[in-house]
């Protein structure tokens, strides 16, 4: 797998990746999350233009890449600058590429970008009880951030998530010091 910056023309494919990855939430009774539409192309575009969107592409001549050609995204990560950290807005891996370290590689890529910029941490918000969410991120070095310690930007993110109804399931913010 190779990681590179995402391209505007690939945004519909990133939406497809997120839709496919979202189906896994059915396994844990979260149909509303599974059926949730990804960000629109218009909402994704600023991440690309800001240089805060990356894709993992499969250059191998097997599976989906062989069918669709090399350099086709199979996973993506978008980030934002929040409270002095790089915040993972979304990371999605197509199910046919799951359990291969692709998501972790994208997180490590973001950590490298942050370190190169002198940014001291990565943050994200996630579901606490979904195995491929908070428990996974803990294995990747993220630690829970108590509500009282949230900066204004993360408070705003959490309030927005609550307004969307995501707090129907337990959620938390997590931070990884670099």
Helices and strands as residue ranges (DSSP letters): E 2-5, G 8-10, H 11-22, G 23-28, H 31-35, H 41-49, E 53-58, H 63-68, E 72-82, E 85-93, G 95-97, H 102-117, E 121-127, I 131-135, H 136-139, E 143-145, G 147-149, H 152-163, G 166-168, E 171-177
